[in-house]
């Protein structure tokens, strides 16, 4: 029922004789030895999509978390105790999630819980966590606390206090900047009928009204859709100036391939597609990505190289080699590592595993992480949004080198991180 069994994160331990010997050797060289963690491990429980549609990113997030556990244990653990990761594959199946978290809390009796990667497999865990009165860190979960307003929920997603509208804000700012020049008047929307994509589409509908666009097509499609030809043909029949997709990785790939098979004729595309940010999808689509405008949360641009992030990515990429996970790790890995950095700092700051004390500390402090400073506000969302709108440009092959160091993905909004201008109209771009 739960997929793969729990696999433990790295645990550093040493007997007293060995520890003393190491300490003596290092004392002569002036090195500082972190105190060896001891006692029962602090267990951190979670599910993760290691198979299914979200595995393209979930496997990357897990590796990043395992590196955090290794680093933490090498530095003395948490509260002087080693940390251990206790996790299960949720198979990108929301129906499995409540049972997994019930097992983690009632059977495994973990000390701390965090979410899986992604809204659709985070939302089903929240009611179970609330019943157990646990602090809960969400990872790339879009506005899942809107209904509950649970005071012990905190979100590792830089969308700020208005998350649904924030993720597409840049897309519509680019529309407004080019509206008169390109004659942008109409928009078509196609939305995956999952929780995350419905939430982002809700925000897009608010933003499109502000941009003064008329809707000529607005439909949802089942997450299990594999044939996107009817959707693209129906959109094309409305001849929209702008096309907006709210999609998850498998359907993003299907939509992009179908767009090229049919020849989508529009001036601007494609909204808030999740998937093109991942290296394996980038290298599978190559030049088909050219012209697509979507969101991203971090790239190795000079203005985004926060302290420690490049050093972390070097270790991540070394460990990712040959494991079938995202080899670059730009999209999720730094965020998954930072997710546990925040939790670890809160535990140390609260000097306790008491859930109320940890939540109070999260609510009232700023955290230093590899993705920059993190500070939480209302509903546990970030106090201030920090998003990017990007366009894929000048991609000539499916080589990983076309995407290394952020190559091929140009930040076009906001001005703070802007690295280039959008190439428009979409239909004139060479794919």
Rosetta blueprint (number, residue, H / E / L):
1 X L
2 X L
3 X L
4 X L
5 X L
6 X L
7 X L
8 X L
9 X L
10 X L
11 X L
12 X L
13 X L
14 X L
15 X L
16 X H
17 X H
18 X H
19 X H
20 X H
21 X H
22 X H
23 X H
24 X H
25 X H
26 X H
27 X H
28 X H
29 X H
30 X L
31 X L
32 X L
33 X L
34 X L
35 X L
36 X L
37 X L
38 X L
39 X L
40 X L
41 X L
42 X E
43 X E
44 X E
45 X E
46 X E
47 X E
48 X E
49 X L
50 X L
51 X L
52 X L
53 X L
54 X L
55 X H
56 X H
57 X H
58 X H
59 X H
60 X H
61 X H
62 X H
63 X H
64 X H
65 X H
66 X H
67 X H
68 X H
69 X H
70 X H
71 X H
72 X H
73 X H
74 X H
75 X L
76 X L
77 X L
78 X E
79 X L
80 X L
81 X E
82 X L
83 X E
84 X E
85 X E
86 X E
87 X E
88 X E
89 X E
90 X L
91 X L
92 X L
93 X L
94 X H
95 X H
96 X H
97 X H
98 X H
99 X H
100 X H
101 X H
102 X H
103 X H
104 X H
105 X H
106 X H
107 X L
108 X L
109 X L
110 X L
111 X L
112 X E
113 X E
114 X E
115 X E
116 X E
117 X E
118 X L
119 X L
120 X L
121 X L
122 X L
123 X H
124 X H
125 X H
126 X H
127 X H
128 X H
129 X H
130 X H
131 X H
132 X L
133 X L
134 X L
135 X L
136 X E
137 X E
138 X E
139 X E
140 X L
141 X L
142 X L
143 X L
144 X L
145 X L
146 X L
147 X L
148 X L
149 X L
150 X L
151 X L
152 X L
153 X E
154 X E
155 X E
156 X E
157 X L
158 X L
159 X L
160 X L
161 X L
162 X L
163 X H
164 X H
165 X H
166 X H
167 X H
168 X H
169 X H
170 X H
171 X H
172 X H
173 X H
174 X H
175 X H
176 X H
177 X H
178 X H
179 X H
180 X H
181 X H
182 X H
183 X L
184 X L
185 X L
186 X E
187 X E
188 X E
189 X E
190 X E
191 X E
192 X E
193 X L
194 X L
195 X H
196 X H
197 X H
198 X H
199 X H
200 X H
201 X H
202 X H
203 X H
204 X H
205 X H
206 X H
207 X H
208 X H
209 X H
210 X H
211 X L
212 X L
213 X L
214 X E
215 X E
216 X E
217 X E
218 X E
219 X E
220 X E
221 X E
222 X L
223 X L
224 X L
225 X L
226 X L
227 X L
228 X L
229 X H
230 X H
231 X H
232 X H
233 X H
234 X H
235 X H
236 X H
237 X H
238 X L
239 X L
240 X L
241 X L
242 X E
243 X E
244 X E
245 X E
246 X E
247 X E
248 X L
249 X H
250 X H
251 X H
252 X H
253 X H
254 X H
255 X H
256 X H
257 X H
258 X H
259 X H
260 X H
261 X H
262 X H
263 X L
264 X L
265 X L
266 X L
267 X L
268 X E
269 X E
270 X E
271 X E
272 X E
273 X E
274 X L
275 X L
276 X L
277 X L
278 X L
279 X H
280 X H
281 X H
282 X H
283 X H
284 X H
285 X H
286 X H
287 X H
288 X H
289 X H
290 X L
291 X L
292 X L
293 X E
294 X E
295 X E
296 X E
297 X L
298 X L
299 X L
300 X L
301 X L
302 X H
303 X H
304 X H
305 X L
306 X L
307 X L
308 X L
309 X H
310 X H
311 X H
312 X H
313 X H
314 X H
315 X H
316 X H
317 X H
318 X H
319 X H
320 X H
321 X L
322 X L
323 X L
324 X L
325 X L
326 X L
327 X L
328 X L
329 X L
330 X L
331 X L
332 X L
333 X H
334 X H
335 X H
336 X H
337 X H
338 X H
339 X H
340 X H
341 X H
342 X H
343 X H
344 X H
345 X H
346 X H
347 X H
348 X H
349 X H
350 X H
351 X L
352 X L
353 X L
354 X L
355 X H
356 X H
357 X H
358 X H
359 X H
360 X H
361 X H
362 X H
363 X H
364 X H
365 X L
366 X L
367 X E
368 X E
369 X E
370 X L
371 X L
372 X E
373 X E
374 X E
375 X L
376 X E
377 X L
378 X H
379 X H
380 X H
381 X L
382 X E
383 X L
384 X L
385 X L
386 X L
387 X L
388 X E
389 X E
390 X E
391 X E
392 X E
393 X L
394 X L
395 X L
396 X L
397 X L
398 X L
399 X L
400 X H
401 X H
402 X H
403 X L
404 X H
405 X H
406 X H
407 X L
408 X L
409 X E
410 X E
411 X E
412 X E
413 X E
414 X L
415 X L
416 X L
417 X L
418 X L
419 X L
420 X L
421 X L
422 X L
423 X L
424 X L
425 X L
426 X H
427 X H
428 X H
429 X L
430 X L
431 X L
